Amino acid sequence: KPAELHSSSIVLAVFTAIVSALILFGIGEGTGNSTVSYVIVDLLIALACFYIVKQNPASIWYVPVLCNGLGIIAAFIEPKFWITSLWILNASGWGLSVVASVIGAVKSKRVVAQKA
């Protein structure tokens, strides 16, 4: 059963990354306001990290990385990533997703403790 939990966490995290990329480019291109799209995507990723890690607390080590994969890759290949204010939005989202993951893991352990 633990292998099923890990594989479902991986699938959900990758699905989150794909959906967030679609939303990021869809809203960003549609509205012309990239700040709004980054804030929406950051909140979506943080929420997903919370629920995925709450379901499987052991996945806290890789879920935030997989969910934020697009932004992490952009940090390495985008030449102007660290020059513009883009890094502030992405780094804020990364931090928010890590905090949400930790909260999800803590909440999961409390639920397990209450059931015992």
C-alpha positions, 0 to 999 in steps of 0.5 A, spaced: 500 500 500 505 505 501 507 504 494 500 506 491 500 512 496 507 514 493 505 513 485 498 516 486 502 522 490 507 523 484 501 522 479 497 528 482 504 532 483 505 531 476 498 533 474 498 539 478 504 541 474 501 540 468 494 544 470 498 550 473 502 551 466 496 551 462 493 556 467 499 560 467 500 561 460 492 561 459 491 566 464 497 570 462 496 570 455 489 571 455 489 577 460 496 580 459 497 580 466 502 575 468 502 577 476 495 575 477 496 569 473 502 567 477 499 569 484 493 564 482 498 558 480 502 559 486 495 559 490 493 553 486 500 549 487 500 550 495 493 548 495 495 541 491 501 540 495 497 541 502 492 536 500 497 531 496 502 531 502 496 530 507 494 524 504 501 521 504 506 525 509 512 521 506 511 525 500 513 531 503 520 530 500 518 530 492 511 533 492 513 541 492 519 539 487 514 536 482 509 541 483 513 547 482 517 543 476 516 548 471 518 554 475 524 550 477 526 549 470 525 556 468 530 558 473 535 555 470 534 556 463 530 563 462 536 568 461 532 574 465 529 570 470 533 572 476 534 579 473 526 581 473 521 581 478 519 574 476 523 570 481 520 574 486 513 571 484 516 564 483 520 564 489 514 566 493 510 560 490 516 555 492 516 558 499 508 557 500 508 550 497 513 548 502 509 551 508 503 548 505 506 541 505 509 542 512 502 544 514 499 538 510 504 533 513 502 536 520 495 535 519 495 528 517 499 526 523 494 529 528 488 526 524 492 519 525 493 521 532 486 522 533 483 516 530 488 512 534 
